[in-house]
Amino acid sequence: MSGPNPNPNPNPNPNPMEQENVQEIMIQAQRIQGEMDILQKDLEKRVYKMKSSDGNLEIKASGKKKILSVTFDESFVNEENREKIQELIKVTLNDLIKDMEGKISQEVAKITGDVSTEV
């Protein structure tokens, strides 16, 4: 009676070309990881900003996706505009986040090519 094969690899002598391909892939993966680490640090230092379509609101966020400031045009801020201000904040924040994600995706694509990753 024979037990399970202790060597699951059916080819005990790997092809030297296959080994080279694996080594190339590993080197490329290490290069990409190094570039992604550098990009991540760079992105964290960046400041993104978005103005509302009417120019009455500006929001700034860090590359860590934290809101740094919300600024209104002084002539716009009054009690009558309360609901409009709330809507402007929501829409402009969403636009800012979408813009940031697009820019970050472009930077990642420059490094990874066709490989899909999230930052």
Steps between C-alpha positions, in 0.01 A plus 500: 500500500641834395452823701454851362782637292708727731600712197182658358701645209470245216817641341785467753740685266347840425570651163777766526282734289215463748738583787621812314140609438415457868811696600410778253148516640633518856745778407222691324268455800769632736560800271127574483468469880789743550348749258158461666654572841660818363172602332303440821732730696481762224119482485474546876684834468276635223213742547198479271241773464162536338281805449125480471359566155387850607834581666347568842665204674851353499599177675856376549595144591826321568623202304392296802142600406457723805321833464740785574274799447157615388487863386197705393482829317396742776216650295341156465476404867169594660205319659295518178759286321521229766354213292690610190823507702439148631435373147808681367717336765367154417534537122842665516636239742381222273658674199826542691512133603424387145772730363755376756423136428538559126836672542625232738389224261692667218815512712463135597441398137826668400682263736305179466395508135222245461525368856206627706564622856347743744687759697 
